[in-house]
Amino acid sequence: MTDSSNKLLTKSLTKLRAFKGNLELMGELYFASLEPGDSFTTEPLILSTSLYYALGYARGNYINFAIKNGRKSARQIPTYADDTAEVFEKVYITPAKPIGILEFTTELNNSRSDDYVQPNQLPEEDEDANTPTGRFESRKQIQPGARFLFFVLTFDGTEPYMPPYIRLGKKRCKALVEWEEVTTSISDGVYRTTHPVLMEDLESIPLGDILFKRMQPFDVLQTGRFSGAHVKLGSEDVLPLSVRFLRRMRN
C-alpha cells in the first residue's frame, strides 16, 4: 500500500459514515429510462440523478430551456454537476436497486403532452386523425408497493438529512423511506462492487467482470472488479472509496 493510500484510509476511517435507505413506493413510478419510439419504459432502478433532488441535497431550475447547438435539434441540458457542486465532496448517494420482484403495468395514452404551450391545430399529416393530437404512446411504470435500497455516504462525519417521505418521477410518486445507519469497514486490495453506481461516478474503469446497464441520462455499473481502497457497507455491499457523484464530468 502506498503512502497516499495510507493517508486516504486513515482520514476516511474517522470521517466516513453510511446510511441505508429502504424506499417503498406509495404510487405508480414513471421515468423515461428508455424511449424506443413512442414507448417509454421505466427501468427497475432509480438513478442518483433523481435521488439527489428528491432527498433535498440539490436544487435546480423549475424549467430547463432547450438550447440549440448548430444544426442539431434543440435539447434540454441538465445541470446535475452545478446543482450538486456544494455537496460533491461531502455526500454521495448511490442509485436505488430493487428489493424482490417488482410489478409493472403498461398504460396507453392519447392526450395532450406536458408542454406548457400547445398548438390547437394538428400537423398536416394528422389532419384526418380522430384524436386531439394524433399521437398515441405507451408507458411502462412500476406499481405501488415496490421496494428499493440505496445508500447515503457522508465524508465529513456528519449525519445527512433523512426525510421520511419523498417524491419521485415524472408524476411525483410519493415514497416512504426508512433509514438506518450501517457500519463501515475500509480495506485496500482487489474487490468486486456489489451495489450499482453511475459509470460517471468512478475514478477509474473496472479491471474486469463488468456488468452494466444502459440508462438515460447515464449508464450504470451494476458490478465490476477493481483494485484499491474500498468500503464495505454493513455486512454485504462494497463500493470504491473514491466514488463521487459525476466525478468524471467534473474533471
Salt bridges, closest charged atoms under 4 A:
ASP38 OD1 - ARG135 NH2 3.43
GLU43 OE1 - LYS213 NZ 3.14
GLU89 OE1 - ARG244 NE 3.47
GLU107 OE2 - ARG139 NH2 3.16
GLU137 OE1 - ARG135 NH2 3.56
GLU159 OE1 - ARG17 NH2 3.88
GLU180 OE1 - LYS20 NZ 3.69
GLU181 OE2 - ARG17 NE 2.94
ASP209 OD2 - ARG192 NH2 3.15
ASP209 OD2 - ARG225 NE 2.87
ASP219 OD2 - ARG214 NH1 2.76
ASP237 OD1 - LYS97 NZ 3.40
